[in-house]
Every structure is written in structure tokens, then in C-alpha cells.
Amino acid sequence: MAATIWTGTLSFGLLHVPVKLMPGQRSVDLSFRMLDARDNVPVRYERVNAETGEEVPWKDIVKAFEYDKGNYVVLEAGDFKAAASEGREAVEIEAFVDIGEIELRYFEKPYVLVPGKKAEKGYVLLRETLRDTGKAGIARVVIRQREYLSAVVPQDDALVLLLMRYPQELVDLDDYKLPGGKPADYRVSAKELEMARQLIGSMAGPWRPDDFKDEYRDRLRAVIDRRMKHEGVVVTEGDEDVQREGIATNVVDFETLLKKSIAENKRTPAKKAAPAKRATGKAPARKSAAGATARKTPKKAAKKATRSRRSA
């Protein structure tokens, strides 16, 4: 079972519910070590003094803020605690908002709030009230000496604490050049919009997280297994038989592509069969150009041979 991060309280108004903050995610990344290519011996990370080159033990390392190039102010453990909110081991809900009003890009990382001993009643009371009202509790929480904005939301039998980003952490969308205005401004026709809706409808379905897997990790794991089996012999894998071609231009027959997509009625999950190769607006042109070059080459070679005979 995962280790408890801290034991404290979940509170709203005058109601305080003892809870344990537990991890809500696990790492499934494959771990790699850095080796010396000459003898396959692991390479260690060392904490080295930049001036003397000597290794620095952990007990002599402090945290500092570089306020100017080469100038630092050193902080102690008490400084971080002083900056944290008073209710350090607490989730104190400050407001309730409609969960649908929170932009998805604010959410960052999940944790699970588990009720303490004999605290089930208050836990269930908050969980069911949030579920019935469609609200999320907005709170601040300190985790490992850093204060986060967070949202408390119901999920099945649990109350989930979602860490959130502060507004100043998000890039303003106006900082990027994005296509504003109406669809007609970009020559998107009403027929194309309707067909796009049909395509989305044909691909729509219930959210089943188990349909989606980290395929890159699985493929990398398979490569590792083959390496182990063949004792370091490189096994070359061919490219996938079928791939979708990217579309990098606005000069595309969207209507044809939409019709083809609707006809195929393919679903997104990777478990389905690989989709058929699709044509793009410019690929055929490049192909035909290459073909034309190939057809012209023999004629040029013949002329060159004739000139050579004449000069001889």
C-alpha cells in the first residue's frame, strides 16, 4: 500500500473531517541507468563544489535563491515553514464553484483523501453534497513545503484532491497567433461542419480509460526483452505497414477526407485495426513529379550518348 503523505483534516465551515492524504497516481516509466560505454560500469551523480571540485556531503548542502548573477540569499528549513500557511496539514476549503467552470489546463496532479478512524460520516456528507450540487471545493494545501491551490471533487466512493496551477503559471492564450473569427473566414463551409459533426458522432462513445495504453512503453519494453534474449544483438524492426500521412497545408479537400472518415467509421482506441492510408493534398504531386523526372532521365542519357559518338 502507498505511504501516507500526511495525516490532517479536511474542513469546510465548522466541519472538520480527519483524513489521510494519499498518492493518486503511480509511475510506470521504465527506469534507466547511465553507464560508462567503455566498460558498462554505472556512472554516479556527485555533488561537487564548483570551485574546489570536492564532493559535498548532504549535511553541508543548503538551499539558496540567486537574486543576481553569483549572488545568493541562503534559506533555512524554518524559512520554508514560516512561508507555508498555518494549517500546514489541512485541506481547508475556502469556496465552492461549479466544477464545469474550471478550465482543464488548471488541473495538474491527483491525490486521494482517505477518511480517518470514525470520520466516515463527515466524509460521506461532503462527498454526496458535492456530487448532488456539481460543485468542487477550492482549497489550499501544503505538500512537501510548497503550498498549492487545489480542488476537492467526488469520484466514485472517494474524495479526490486535484492539485491546480495558479493563473500566473498558465500562458495567456493571446500570446499565440490563433485563428480567431468565424469558420467562414477560413473557407470552412456549412457542409464541412455538418460532415465533421457526423464524423465525431460516428466516433463518439463512453469514456473507457482502459481502452488507452502507453504503447510507447510497451514497445520499448519489447525492445528491451529482445535485447536481453539476443544478448545485446540489435534487432531491426521495420516501419509500420500502415501510417496516417500528416496534413501540413490548408489546401486540402476536407469534404473528401470527411466522407472517407465517416465511411471508415474508425474509433480512436489503439486496440482497433490500423486505419487505411490516407491521401494528402500534396503527396501525389510530389510522387508524379518524381515519376516525371525518372521518365525524362533515359531521354537525356540517350542524347548525351549521341553527342559523345559524334564528337568521337
VOGU-3710 file (C-alpha; in Angstrom, 3 decimals, decimal comma):
1> maatiwtgtl> 0,000/0,000/0,000  1,189/3,525/-0,805  2,735/5,542/2,005  0,686/8,270/3,675  1,930/11,740/2,735  0,429/13,372/5,804  -2,406/12,972/8,286  -4,523/16,044/8,968  -8,006/17,457/8,431  -10,397/18,312/5,657
11> sfgllhvpvk> -12,593/21,209/6,694  -15,410/23,364/5,320  -17,162/25,831/7,557  -17,089/24,447/11,083  -16,984/20,833/9,974  -13,578/19,126/10,334  -13,015/15,644/8,939  -9,819/13,740/9,877  -8,201/12,478/6,672  -5,025/10,978/5,286
21> lmpgqrsvdl> -3,527/12,395/2,090  -2,547/9,512/-0,170  -0,930/9,384/-3,634  -3,392/9,304/-6,510  -1,012/8,210/-9,248  1,851/5,783/-9,762  4,862/5,910/-12,020  5,047/3,243/-14,719  8,046/4,729/-16,524  10,912/2,396/-17,332
31> sfrmldardn> 13,994/3,276/-15,286  17,358/3,607/-16,965  20,896/3,894/-15,618  23,777/5,809/-17,161  26,767/3,577/-17,877  30,319/4,188/-18,991  30,309/2,899/-22,589  33,867/1,610/-22,207  33,135/-0,980/-19,526  29,372/-0,728/-18,762
41> vpvryervna> 30,043/0,459/-15,207  27,317/2,717/-13,700  28,014/6,448/-13,673  27,334/8,153/-10,330  25,895/11,606/-9,786  28,079/13,551/-7,390  27,515/16,822/-5,543  30,691/18,712/-6,348  31,858/22,144/-5,235  32,092/24,192/-8,439
51> etgeevpwkd> 35,350/25,847/-7,358  37,298/23,167/-5,488  35,966/20,111/-7,328  35,485/18,317/-3,992  32,363/16,267/-3,260  29,955/17,958/-0,823  28,108/15,776/1,751  24,354/16,225/2,089  24,680/17,685/5,596  26,628/20,642/4,193
61> ivkafeydkg> 24,179/21,477/1,405  21,752/24,391/1,853  19,103/25,936/-0,407  19,617/29,438/-1,706  17,888/31,905/-4,022  20,053/33,536/-6,686  18,730/37,103/-6,717  21,522/38,281/-9,029  24,216/36,547/-11,062  26,559/34,952/-8,500
71> nyvvleagdf> 24,728/36,499/-5,513  22,638/34,283/-3,234  20,477/34,518/-0,155  20,530/31,292/1,893  17,254/29,931/3,281  16,843/27,582/6,229  14,191/24,928/6,857  12,361/27,286/9,228  12,034/29,878/6,464  10,042/27,483/4,299
81> kaaasegrea> 7,792/26,555/7,217  7,213/30,215/8,028  6,116/30,897/4,447  3,658/27,999/4,480  0,066/28,552/5,546  -0,790/27,996/9,209  -2,916/24,928/8,572  0,009/23,021/7,139  -1,501/19,563/7,376  -5,006/20,557/6,418
91> veieafvdig> -7,238/20,975/3,407  -9,357/23,991/4,289  -11,994/24,644/1,637  -12,352/28,364/1,007  -15,075/28,340/-1,669  -17,308/26,095/-3,751  -17,583/26,516/-7,529  -19,260/24,672/-10,382  -16,731/22,089/-11,479  -17,584/22,744/-15,125
101> eielryfekp> -16,350/26,323/-14,784  -12,737/25,252/-14,111  -10,601/25,082/-17,255  -8,967/21,694/-17,711  -5,493/23,201/-18,003  -5,660/24,276/-14,353  -5,622/20,654/-13,148  -2,218/19,105/-12,523  -1,965/16,088/-10,212  -4,395/13,861/-8,264
111> yvlvpgkkae> -4,293/12,741/-4,638  -6,814/10,706/-2,675  -8,276/11,837/0,648  -8,964/8,821/2,870  -11,156/9,282/5,956  -9,565/8,794/9,356  -10,875/6,478/12,023  -14,588/7,105/12,783  -14,620/10,025/10,325  -16,741/8,345/7,657
121> kgyvllretl> -19,922/10,339/8,352  -18,433/13,765/7,663  -16,546/12,350/4,691  -19,683/10,880/3,113  -21,661/14,043/3,879  -19,235/16,233/1,924  -18,811/13,700/-0,881  -22,525/13,303/-1,544  -23,234/17,036/-1,236  -20,537/17,819/-3,805
131> rdtgkagiar> -21,937/15,130/-6,085  -25,530/16,404/-5,805  -24,615/20,040/-6,386  -21,981/19,535/-9,064  -19,575/21,670/-7,051  -15,862/21,445/-6,352  -14,306/22,647/-3,122  -11,424/25,063/-3,749  -8,714/24,899/-1,084  -5,041/25,468/-0,389
141> vvirqreyls> -2,833/22,613/0,720  0,848/22,336/1,646  2,690/19,290/0,281  6,420/18,916/0,900  6,956/22,529/1,917  5,092/24,030/-1,024  1,589/25,473/-0,984  -0,761/24,502/-3,805  -4,163/25,552/-4,979  -6,416/22,504/-5,116
151> avvpqddalv> -9,916/21,250/-5,842  -11,776/18,619/-3,830  -14,118/16,587/-6,058  -16,125/13,366/-5,629  -15,065/10,297/-7,602  -16,979/7,061/-7,001  -16,569/6,409/-3,241  -13,644/8,787/-2,871  -12,919/12,442/-2,371  -10,105/13,296/-4,760
161> lllmrypqel> -7,793/16,239/-4,206  -6,661/17,695/-7,537  -3,646/19,982/-7,378  -4,146/23,040/-9,550  -1,939/25,597/-11,258  -2,234/29,238/-10,277  -3,319/31,611/-13,071  0,163/33,140/-13,282  1,558/29,695/-14,130  -0,510/29,466/-17,305
171> vdlddyklpg> 0,485/31,051/-20,596  -2,068/33,585/-21,818  -3,639/32,198/-24,991  -3,458/35,678/-26,519  0,328/35,285/-26,542  -0,050/32,977/-29,540  -1,289/33,671/-33,038  -4,500/31,635/-33,144  -7,199/31,522/-35,855  -9,977/33,704/-34,473
181> gkpadyrvsa> -13,149/34,862/-36,185  -15,803/32,781/-37,914  -15,357/29,460/-39,738  -16,339/31,172/-42,998  -13,278/33,404/-42,651  -11,190/30,279/-43,286  -13,375/28,938/-46,110  -14,923/26,305/-43,818  -18,290/25,549/-45,410  -21,530/24,619/-43,678
191> kelemarqli> -21,389/21,224/-45,385  -17,916/20,547/-43,999  -19,069/21,499/-40,496  -22,049/19,149/-40,768  -19,889/16,295/-42,021  -17,378/16,916/-39,222  -20,241/16,625/-36,732  -21,279/13,351/-38,360  -17,721/12,049/-38,118  -17,471/12,958/-34,424
201> gsmagpwrpd> -20,855/11,325/-33,855  -19,708/8,126/-35,573  -16,589/8,012/-33,367  -18,352/9,019/-30,139  -18,700/6,615/-27,249  -18,416/6,324/-23,485  -15,117/7,172/-21,815  -13,287/3,904/-21,164  -9,785/4,688/-19,837  -8,720/1,054/-20,145
211> dfkdeyrdrl> -9,021/1,356/-23,937  -5,928/3,552/-23,928  -2,461/2,264/-23,112  1,050/3,654/-23,094  2,005/1,903/-26,329  5,439/3,520/-26,457  6,311/1,968/-23,092  5,076/-1,436/-24,274  7,107/-1,239/-27,478  10,203/-0,107/-25,575
221> ravidrrmkh> 9,741/-2,933/-23,084  9,539/-5,381/-26,009  12,789/-3,997/-27,418  14,448/-4,465/-24,013  13,176/-8,044/-23,787  14,527/-8,833/-27,253  17,879/-7,302/-26,318  18,020/-9,498/-23,235  17,043/-12,569/-25,255  19,578/-11,947/-28,008
231> egvvvtegde> 22,302/-10,863/-25,578  22,808/-7,403/-26,972  22,215/-8,183/-30,661  20,330/-5,323/-32,297  17,019/-6,481/-33,734  15,906/-4,147/-36,518  12,207/-3,558/-36,752  10,583/-2,388/-39,976  8,333/0,597/-40,121  4,653/0,094/-39,518
241> dvqregiatn> 2,889/-1,194/-42,619  0,273/1,476/-42,496  0,633/5,037/-41,257  -1,502/8,096/-41,480  0,064/10,874/-43,524  0,186/14,311/-41,938  -1,603/17,254/-43,464  0,556/20,376/-43,339  -1,358/22,705/-45,632  -4,704/24,481/-45,833
251> vvdfetllkk> -5,091/23,330/-49,458  -6,887/20,110/-48,561  -10,124/18,587/-49,802  -11,727/18,366/-46,367  -15,026/17,157/-47,770  -13,412/14,100/-49,356  -11,465/13,327/-46,188  -14,578/13,674/-44,039  -16,572/11,382/-46,315  -13,803/8,806/-46,193
261> siaenkrtpa> -13,533/9,085/-42,410  -17,282/8,651/-41,913  -17,268/5,642/-44,232  -14,436/4,014/-42,326  -16,151/4,773/-39,018  -12,910/4,133/-37,168  -12,679/4,578/-33,406  -9,789/6,287/-31,658  -8,640/3,499/-29,234  -5,415/1,858/-30,337
271> kkaapakrat> -6,839/-1,638/-29,932  -8,653/-1,276/-33,237  -7,107/-2,328/-36,525  -4,714/0,122/-38,165  -6,572/2,582/-40,418  -6,094/2,669/-44,151  -3,523/5,024/-45,621  -4,986/8,385/-46,485  -4,111/10,684/-49,313  -2,969/14,237/-48,687
281> gkaparksaa> -3,223/17,270/-50,883  0,432/17,470/-51,920  1,833/13,937/-51,708  0,542/12,805/-55,163  2,052/15,901/-56,750  5,477/15,070/-55,346  5,128/11,484/-56,497  4,153/12,433/-60,030  6,979/14,939/-60,188  9,450/12,250/-59,183
291> gatarktpkk> 7,967/9,960/-61,820  8,273/12,632/-64,490  11,936/13,072/-63,610  12,502/9,350/-63,872  10,850/9,232/-67,325  12,944/12,113/-68,631  16,257/10,654/-67,471  16,605/7,934/-70,206  16,000/10,518/-72,961  18,694/12,808/-71,574
301> aakkatrsrr> 21,092/9,875/-71,333  20,388/8,924/-74,965  21,064/12,485/-76,203  24,300/12,590/-74,225  25,407/9,263/-75,750  24,636/10,565/-79,284  26,725/13,710/-78,716  29,599/11,539/-77,437  29,552/9,360/-80,596  29,523/12,415/-82,858
311> sa> 32,464/14,016/-81,115  34,372/10,745/-81,366
//
